[in-house]
Amino acid sequence: MAVVLPTPPIYDTSTPNDNVLKLFYKKMEHLADVTVIHDPHNFYARPKVYERFLNRMATRGDRVPTENLKVGLKAIYRSPKKRTFIRGEIKKLDLEAEEEVCDIFAYDYGFVEQDISIYNVYEFDYNNNLPPLALHCHLNNCKPLDGGDTWDPEAIQAFRHFAGEETVRMIMVGMYNGKLVVELKDGFDDIASFMALTGYSQSDAHDVDIDIHNKIVVPFGASDEKKEFTRKEVKAEDLLYVRALGGKSNEEFYVSVIDDYDQYMIERDSLSILTRNAKHVPLSEVVKGKPVSIFNKFHYRYERAIINKVIDNKGKAEIEYIDLGGYETSSMYLMKDVPVGYFERPGAALLCSAEYVGEYDEPLPFFMEPGYEFFVTVKEVGNGFEKPYILYPLSSDNELY
């Protein structure tokens, strides 16, 4: 749920949109969580596809020495609001007070926390080159009722209700004064229009000067140039905790590392919704190796897949699901282009074969039972598709079956 602060922060918390960043297209759409609301022209939203980076952001190194602390320093700190370690930028530093404290802007969320002890500020334990994950936003086609710049408290609370209760669809419109101008939709309802219809704002399609042409820039997340799926990097002797996805036999089945499967579950609905607006794959592009977003009739949603084999010249092909695992014959009429941003995450499914040791030389049926979780040790590395990963199956207490 979004947090409405009583007053806007007194610090400059706009994101440095010019030096971070990769291209996103105008009218590109994301599912997003609105994380902080000041008013409809000053709020923060974080695309759902960025969530996978938050856990990585929570790791920390050594405490920052007092002599190295300064305004503008980016570091990891213990957040009282989130009750975990998150990234932030020091906006105010008071080393003269009885308790040495600082104010920090949590730029992956969009809020400022005051009076943070300097002893809770830590260095990054990795090369921190990931730009802010929360985007500073301005709602398009929405102005205060009096036509000025001040929002009525009731209008702010209404915006919180419409935009901050659940995940919204966020459509990129342009840039203005360092903020991303967006349209927000709750399902199919345009929030700016709903604000106007309910008497909390007025519509104005030209309330900002859109200083873009065909493309806009926003912080890290995806590149429109990347057009290939990748596979998870696995090494021989790795111990993995996996979830069975199903398969034909113990010589050909699919598993997913639990963390990878959890991330797939977070992103799958976003992918499916965004694919609806993507263009269909033309017959000329139905070729082996083509990445597609394909409609799965059983699950009734779009899934990421690769064309494994072209069957005829009418667009029929065999595809392999890179997150669900498994093959299927499908038609070009169910294939669409993969939305920008969904090439970044490696495929969750690993094609595998089991090898047994000790007294257990009979096939173990749980490989074909989707949802079963167990440990495996990688004996031989595969390549994701044609060559399976050879695994030793283990029990839940790490003993060889």
DAUR-V652228 format. One record per residue. RES is the residue in one letter. SS is DSSP state (a for helix, b for strand, c for the rest). D_CENTER is the distance of its C-alpha to the mean C-alpha in Angstrom with 1 decimal. Layout:
res=RES ss=SS d_center=D_CENTER
res=RES ss=SS d_center=D_CENTER
This chain:
res=M ss=c d_center=17.3
res=A ss=c d_center=17.6
res=V ss=b d_center=20.3
res=V ss=b d_center=23.2
res=L ss=c d_center=25.1
res=P ss=c d_center=28.8
res=T ss=c d_center=29.0
res=P ss=c d_center=26.7
res=P ss=c d_center=26.4
res=I ss=c d_center=29.3
res=Y ss=c d_center=27.3
res=D ss=c d_center=25.8
res=T ss=c d_center=22.0
res=S ss=c d_center=21.0
res=T ss=c d_center=18.4
res=P ss=c d_center=20.1
res=N ss=c d_center=18.8
res=D ss=c d_center=21.4
res=N ss=c d_center=20.9
res=V ss=c d_center=17.3
res=L ss=c d_center=16.2
res=K ss=b d_center=15.3
res=L ss=b d_center=16.3
res=F ss=b d_center=14.7
res=Y ss=b d_center=17.1
res=K ss=c d_center=18.9
res=K ss=c d_center=18.2
res=M ss=c d_center=14.7
res=E ss=b d_center=12.8
res=H ss=b d_center=9.4
res=L ss=b d_center=9.0
res=A ss=b d_center=8.8
res=D ss=b d_center=10.5
res=V ss=b d_center=13.6
res=T ss=b d_center=14.2
res=V ss=b d_center=17.6
res=I ss=b d_center=20.3
res=H ss=b d_center=23.5
res=D ss=b d_center=24.5
res=P ss=c d_center=23.3
res=H ss=c d_center=23.7
res=N ss=b d_center=22.1
res=F ss=b d_center=18.8
res=Y ss=b d_center=15.3
res=A ss=b d_center=12.0
res=R ss=b d_center=8.4
res=P ss=b d_center=6.0
res=K ss=a d_center=4.1
res=V ss=a d_center=1.4
res=Y ss=a d_center=3.0
res=E ss=a d_center=4.3
res=R ss=a d_center=5.3
res=F ss=a d_center=7.4
res=L ss=a d_center=9.2
res=N ss=a d_center=11.6
res=R ss=a d_center=12.5
res=M ss=a d_center=13.4
res=A ss=c d_center=15.8
res=T ss=c d_center=18.2
res=R ss=c d_center=21.3
res=G ss=c d_center=24.5
res=D ss=c d_center=28.0
res=R ss=b d_center=28.8
res=V ss=c d_center=29.3
res=P ss=c d_center=33.1
res=T ss=a d_center=34.6
res=E ss=a d_center=36.1
res=N ss=a d_center=32.7
res=L ss=c d_center=31.2
res=K ss=c d_center=31.1
res=V ss=c d_center=29.6
res=G ss=c d_center=26.6
res=L ss=c d_center=25.7
res=K ss=b d_center=22.1
res=A ss=b d_center=21.9
res=I ss=b d_center=20.5
res=Y ss=b d_center=22.2
res=R ss=b d_center=22.8
res=S ss=b d_center=21.5
res=P ss=c d_center=23.9
res=K ss=c d_center=21.6
res=K ss=c d_center=18.7
res=R ss=c d_center=21.2
res=T ss=b d_center=19.3
res=F ss=b d_center=19.0
res=I ss=b d_center=16.6
res=R ss=b d_center=16.8
res=G ss=b d_center=19.3
res=E ss=b d_center=22.0
res=I ss=b d_center=25.6
res=K ss=b d_center=27.1
res=K ss=b d_center=30.4
res=L ss=b d_center=32.4
res=D ss=b d_center=35.6
res=L ss=c d_center=37.5
res=E ss=c d_center=40.8
res=A ss=c d_center=40.0
res=E ss=c d_center=41.3
res=E ss=c d_center=37.8
res=E ss=c d_center=35.8
res=V ss=b d_center=32.6
res=C ss=b d_center=30.0
res=D ss=b d_center=27.6
res=I ss=b d_center=24.0
res=F ss=b d_center=21.2
res=A ss=b d_center=17.8
res=Y ss=c d_center=15.8
res=D ss=c d_center=12.3
res=Y ss=c d_center=13.6
res=G ss=c d_center=16.5
res=F ss=b d_center=19.6
res=V ss=b d_center=22.7
res=E ss=b d_center=24.3
res=Q ss=b d_center=28.0
res=D ss=b d_center=30.5
res=I ss=b d_center=28.3
res=S ss=b d_center=30.7
res=I ss=a d_center=30.7
res=Y ss=a d_center=31.1
res=N ss=a d_center=27.5
res=V ss=b d_center=26.1
res=Y ss=b d_center=25.1
res=E ss=c d_center=24.4
res=F ss=c d_center=21.3
res=D ss=c d_center=21.9
res=Y ss=c d_center=20.0
res=N ss=c d_center=20.0
res=N ss=c d_center=17.8
res=N ss=c d_center=16.8
res=L ss=c d_center=13.3
res=P ss=c d_center=13.7
res=P ss=c d_center=12.9
res=L ss=c d_center=9.4
res=A ss=c d_center=11.3
res=L ss=b d_center=13.0
res=H ss=b d_center=16.7
res=C ss=b d_center=17.5
res=H ss=b d_center=20.8
res=L ss=b d_center=21.3
res=N ss=c d_center=23.3
res=N ss=c d_center=26.6
res=C ss=c d_center=27.2
res=K ss=b d_center=30.0
res=P ss=c d_center=32.0
res=L ss=c d_center=35.0
res=D ss=c d_center=37.5
res=G ss=c d_center=36.0
res=G ss=c d_center=35.5
res=D ss=c d_center=32.7
res=T ss=c d_center=33.0
res=W ss=c d_center=31.1
res=D ss=c d_center=33.0
res=P ss=a d_center=31.6
res=E ss=a d_center=31.7
res=A ss=a d_center=29.6
res=I ss=a d_center=26.9
res=Q ss=a d_center=27.1
res=A ss=a d_center=26.9
res=F ss=a d_center=23.7
res=R ss=a d_center=22.3
res=H ss=a d_center=23.3
res=F ss=a d_center=22.0
res=A ss=a d_center=18.6
res=G ss=c d_center=17.9
res=E ss=c d_center=18.6
res=E ss=c d_center=15.7
res=T ss=c d_center=12.5
res=V ss=b d_center=13.7
res=R ss=b d_center=13.5
res=M ss=b d_center=13.4
res=I ss=b d_center=15.4
res=M ss=b d_center=16.1
res=V ss=b d_center=19.9
res=G ss=b d_center=20.8
res=M ss=b d_center=21.4
res=Y ss=b d_center=24.2
res=N ss=c d_center=25.4
res=G ss=c d_center=22.2
res=K ss=b d_center=20.1
res=L ss=b d_center=17.8
res=V ss=b d_center=19.8
res=V ss=b d_center=17.9
res=E ss=b d_center=18.9
res=L ss=b d_center=17.5
res=K ss=b d_center=18.3
res=D ss=b d_center=18.6
res=G ss=c d_center=18.9
res=F ss=c d_center=21.4
res=D ss=b d_center=23.0
res=D ss=b d_center=22.6
res=I ss=a d_center=22.5
res=A ss=a d_center=24.6
res=S ss=a d_center=27.2
res=F ss=a d_center=27.2
res=M ss=a d_center=27.8
res=A ss=a d_center=30.7
res=L ss=a d_center=32.1
res=T ss=c d_center=32.2
res=G ss=c d_center=34.0
res=Y ss=c d_center=31.6
res=S ss=c d_center=31.1
res=Q ss=b d_center=32.5
res=S ss=c d_center=31.0
res=D ss=c d_center=31.3
res=A ss=c d_center=29.7
res=H ss=c d_center=30.8
res=D ss=c d_center=29.9
res=V ss=c d_center=28.2
res=D ss=c d_center=29.1
res=I ss=c d_center=26.2
res=D ss=c d_center=26.5
res=I ss=c d_center=24.7
res=H ss=c d_center=25.9
res=N ss=c d_center=23.9
res=K ss=b d_center=20.7
res=I ss=b d_center=19.0
res=V ss=b d_center=17.1
res=V ss=b d_center=14.1
res=P ss=c d_center=12.5
res=F ss=c d_center=10.6
res=G ss=c d_center=7.7
res=A ss=c d_center=9.9
res=S ss=c d_center=13.6
res=D ss=c d_center=15.7
res=E ss=c d_center=18.1
res=K ss=c d_center=16.3
res=K ss=c d_center=17.6
res=E ss=c d_center=17.8
res=F ss=c d_center=16.0
res=T ss=c d_center=16.4
res=R ss=b d_center=17.6
res=K ss=c d_center=17.1
res=E ss=c d_center=19.8
res=V ss=c d_center=22.4
res=K ss=c d_center=25.8
res=A ss=c d_center=29.1
res=E ss=c d_center=30.0
res=D ss=c d_center=26.4
res=L ss=b d_center=26.3
res=L ss=b d_center=23.3
res=Y ss=b d_center=22.6
res=V ss=b d_center=21.6
res=R ss=b d_center=21.4
res=A ss=b d_center=23.7
res=L ss=b d_center=22.4
res=G ss=b d_center=26.0
res=G ss=b d_center=28.4
res=K ss=b d_center=32.0
res=S ss=b d_center=33.6
res=N ss=c d_center=33.4
res=E ss=c d_center=33.6
res=E ss=b d_center=30.6
res=F ss=b d_center=27.7
res=Y ss=b d_center=23.9
res=V ss=b d_center=22.0
res=S ss=b d_center=18.5
res=V ss=b d_center=17.9
res=I ss=a d_center=17.0
res=D ss=a d_center=13.9
res=D ss=a d_center=12.6
res=Y ss=a d_center=13.7
res=D ss=a d_center=12.0
res=Q ss=a d_center=8.5
res=Y ss=a d_center=9.9
res=M ss=a d_center=11.1
res=I ss=a d_center=7.9
res=E ss=a d_center=6.7
res=R ss=a d_center=10.3
res=D ss=a d_center=11.4
res=S ss=a d_center=9.0
res=L ss=a d_center=10.3
res=S ss=a d_center=13.7
res=I ss=a d_center=14.0
res=L ss=a d_center=13.1
res=T ss=a d_center=15.4
res=R ss=c d_center=18.2
res=N ss=c d_center=18.7
res=A ss=c d_center=18.6
res=K ss=c d_center=22.0
res=H ss=b d_center=23.8
res=V ss=c d_center=24.6
res=P ss=c d_center=28.2
res=L ss=a d_center=30.9
res=S ss=a d_center=31.3
res=E ss=a d_center=27.8
res=V ss=c d_center=28.2
res=V ss=c d_center=28.8
res=K ss=c d_center=28.1
res=G ss=c d_center=24.9
res=K ss=c d_center=23.1
res=P ss=b d_center=19.4
res=V ss=b d_center=19.0
res=S ss=b d_center=17.1
res=I ss=b d_center=19.9
res=F ss=b d_center=21.0
res=N ss=b d_center=21.8
res=K ss=c d_center=24.9
res=F ss=c d_center=24.9
res=H ss=c d_center=21.5
res=Y ss=c d_center=21.7
res=R ss=b d_center=18.3
res=Y ss=b d_center=16.9
res=E ss=b d_center=15.8
res=R ss=b d_center=15.3
res=A ss=b d_center=18.7
res=I ss=b d_center=21.2
res=I ss=b d_center=24.8
res=N ss=b d_center=27.0
res=K ss=b d_center=30.4
res=V ss=b d_center=31.9
res=I ss=c d_center=34.5
res=D ss=c d_center=36.4
res=N ss=c d_center=36.6
res=K ss=c d_center=35.5
res=G ss=c d_center=31.7
res=K ss=b d_center=31.8
res=A ss=b d_center=29.8
res=E ss=b d_center=28.7
res=I ss=b d_center=24.9
res=E ss=b d_center=23.0
res=Y ss=b d_center=19.8
res=I ss=c d_center=17.5
res=D ss=c d_center=15.5
res=L ss=c d_center=18.4
res=G ss=c d_center=21.2
res=G ss=c d_center=24.4
res=Y ss=b d_center=26.3
res=E ss=b d_center=27.3
res=T ss=b d_center=29.5
res=S ss=b d_center=28.0
res=S ss=b d_center=28.9
res=M ss=a d_center=27.6
res=Y ss=a d_center=27.7
res=L ss=a d_center=24.7
res=M ss=b d_center=22.7
res=K ss=b d_center=20.4
res=D ss=c d_center=18.6
res=V ss=c d_center=15.0
res=P ss=c d_center=12.8
res=V ss=c d_center=11.9
res=G ss=c d_center=8.6
res=Y ss=c d_center=9.1
res=F ss=c d_center=11.6
res=E ss=c d_center=9.6
res=R ss=c d_center=9.1
res=P ss=c d_center=12.8
res=G ss=b d_center=14.4
res=A ss=c d_center=14.7
res=A ss=c d_center=18.3
res=L ss=b d_center=21.2
res=L ss=b d_center=24.7
res=C ss=b d_center=27.2
res=S ss=b d_center=30.9
res=A ss=b d_center=32.6
res=E ss=b d_center=35.6
res=Y ss=c d_center=37.8
res=V ss=c d_center=40.1
res=G ss=c d_center=42.9
res=E ss=c d_center=44.5
res=Y ss=c d_center=41.5
res=D ss=c d_center=42.0
res=E ss=c d_center=41.3
res=P ss=c d_center=38.0
res=L ss=c d_center=35.6
res=P ss=a d_center=34.3
res=F ss=a d_center=31.1
res=F ss=a d_center=29.3
res=M ss=a d_center=29.6
res=E ss=c d_center=28.5
res=P ss=c d_center=24.8
res=G ss=c d_center=23.4
res=Y ss=c d_center=25.9
res=E ss=b d_center=24.6
res=F ss=b d_center=26.6
res=F ss=b d_center=26.9
res=V ss=b d_center=27.8
res=T ss=b d_center=29.1
res=V ss=b d_center=28.5
res=K ss=b d_center=31.9
res=E ss=b d_center=31.2
res=V ss=c d_center=28.0
res=G ss=c d_center=27.3
res=N ss=c d_center=25.5
res=G ss=c d_center=23.1
res=F ss=c d_center=25.2
res=E ss=c d_center=29.0
res=K ss=c d_center=29.6
res=P ss=c d_center=28.4
res=Y ss=b d_center=27.6
res=I ss=b d_center=30.7
res=L ss=b d_center=30.1
res=Y ss=b d_center=32.4
res=P ss=b d_center=31.4
res=L ss=b d_center=31.8
res=S ss=c d_center=32.2
res=S ss=c d_center=30.1
res=D ss=c d_center=32.3
res=N ss=c d_center=31.9
res=E ss=c d_center=35.3
res=L ss=b d_center=35.9
res=Y ss=c d_center=36.8
